[in-house]
């Protein structure tokens, strides 16, 4: 899913606190956000990380040929929340704890895969 379609994230980036001006492109060389010619960001849902560790490691490895600096942004909330633009302070929703033992194990596995790929 294209980053520009994640309305909540786009709204937060365009807020006065961040003042990010986003421009949509068809091809970004595997990155979700390109900040300058040497820096890119990849946005990954943390809750899906245990099942996508190898895919993310491959994506980082491919992006490393083009970008000197790669930032990994882990979305620590359900992906469905990224597509809503509503801001509600009265609506309290329970979300799963993002840093459970399986998540921490997946992060360790990702680090190990990246060290081996280096």
C-alpha atoms as one frame of an Amber mdcrd trajectory, in Angstrom:
protein
   0.000   0.000   0.000   1.361   3.394  -0.966   2.393   5.627   1.900   0.390
   8.560   0.519  -2.809   6.540   1.116  -2.126   6.300   4.853  -4.060   9.438
   5.711  -3.286   9.481   9.434   0.463   9.322   8.815   0.326  11.898   6.009
  -1.721  14.230   8.204   0.821  13.905  11.034   3.748  14.606   8.692   2.018
  17.686   7.257   1.112  19.059  10.711   2.750  22.319  11.839   5.067  20.357
  14.154   6.676  18.446  11.258   5.988  20.647   8.217   6.804  17.934   5.710
   5.757  18.631   2.136   4.998  15.297   0.491   5.154  14.802  -3.264   3.883
  11.542  -4.714   6.038   9.715  -7.264   5.405   6.494  -9.154   8.846   5.002
  -8.458  10.992   5.626  -5.384  13.498   2.809  -5.760  11.902   0.612  -3.090
  11.625   3.358  -0.481   8.447   4.759   1.042   9.915   8.226   1.650  12.946
   9.758  -0.056  14.329  12.637   1.982  17.332  13.486  -0.154  19.416  11.632
  -2.777  21.216   9.643  -0.064  18.484   9.116   2.562  15.330   7.015   2.409
  12.774   5.711   4.889  10.953   2.399   4.867   7.643   2.190   6.755   6.865
  -1.272   8.116   3.940  -2.405  10.315   5.477  -3.715  13.526   2.629  -6.143
  14.201   3.328  -7.928  10.883   7.090  -8.024  11.398   7.355 -11.635  12.664
   5.942 -12.926   9.377   7.812 -10.448   7.153  11.350 -10.427   8.575  13.007
 -12.011   5.547  11.094  -9.769   3.126  12.080  -6.657   5.056  15.720  -7.761
   5.179  15.666  -8.224   1.393  14.011  -4.825   0.933  16.654  -3.146   3.096
  19.444  -4.954   1.232  18.078  -3.826  -2.145  17.630  -0.235  -0.938  21.153
  -0.139   0.489  22.593  -0.216  -3.042  20.878   3.082  -3.841  20.760   4.946
  -0.505  23.559   5.627   1.959  21.214   6.154   4.924  18.055   4.096   5.428
  15.609   4.794   8.233  13.229   2.036   9.286   9.955   3.340  10.716   8.029
   0.659  12.587   4.299   1.397  12.808   3.439   0.307  16.350  -0.315   0.439
  15.808  -2.780  -1.604  13.751  -2.490  -0.881  10.038  -6.220  -0.131   9.787
  -5.678   2.962  11.959  -3.271   4.402   9.379  -5.987   4.794   6.779  -8.394
   6.872   8.888  -8.072  10.619   9.062 -10.332  11.081  12.075  -8.913  12.606
  15.205 -10.941  11.592  18.231 -10.020  12.164  21.850 -13.131  10.550  23.356
 -12.911   7.258  21.501 -10.562   4.964  23.425  -9.588   1.773  21.613  -7.592
  -1.113  22.987  -4.702  -2.091  20.753  -2.334  -5.026  21.117   0.942  -4.483
  22.946   3.441  -3.962  20.146   6.589  -5.004  21.993   5.661  -8.547  22.966
   8.279 -11.339  23.030   7.498 -12.428  19.416   8.050  -8.840  18.218  11.328
  -8.513  20.081  12.423 -11.888  18.668  11.565 -10.689  15.138  13.575  -7.487
  15.631  16.566  -9.532  16.838  16.230 -11.829  13.810  16.122  -8.802  11.494
  19.275  -7.392  13.082  21.002 -10.768  12.714  19.984 -11.046   9.035  21.262
  -7.547   8.315  24.572  -8.202  10.052  25.023 -11.380   8.008  24.087  -9.551
   4.770  26.687  -6.882   5.472
